[in-house]
Amino acid sequence: RTFISGADLNDEILVHMPRLHDFTFYFACENFIDDTDVCISTDDIQETFTNMEYQPITCMVDYVKSCKMICRVFTSPFKFNRLEQIGNNIPNIVFNYVTDLKLWDYDPFKYEFFFRLARAFPFLKSLSISNITPPYFTIHEYRLRDKDWCSIVEYPHLISLNIRDAHRHYIEHFLN
């Protein structure tokens, strides 16, 4: 399938569990895209979960170089401690249980992304960054670059940082 469907989840799994009262889940699927003209949005996926009787559903859809799609669907609040292959597309929610995070994207991570990251993952202990693309600055952003470097992004619980597969810009970002 191209993405995780709430109808399939209900028809194939939940219908066989009539006594189920609580269902907390996190599904992730990675698919190659045959037709690059067809884009599935988070709204498209969330609409298939309208008949869920459990917690609210949140989803994230990432397109990688227009040939691959990564779709994640999970109950809110997110109650798992690990997330992998997360790109620039972080929803505006707080992941209080996530302590291990692996970032990966072809699109560059800009400075404000790391502020959003610190707010979204307040209890992060282990962070891995895989991105070999340096941030592209517009003329306006380039002038603010030095000013931004003076602001500190804090990760109070971080004990492990893996930047082995990161562009030197991100290494400087964390060391400065």
Secondary structure, DSSP 8 states (H G I E B T S, - for coil): --S--HHHHHHHTGGG-TT------EEEEEEE-S-TT----HHHHHHTTTT--SS-EEEEEEEETTTEEEEEEEESS---SEEEEE-S---SS--TT--EEEEE-SS---HHHHHHHHHH-TT--EEEEEB-------HHHHHHHHHHHHS----TT--EEE-TTB-HHHHHHHH-
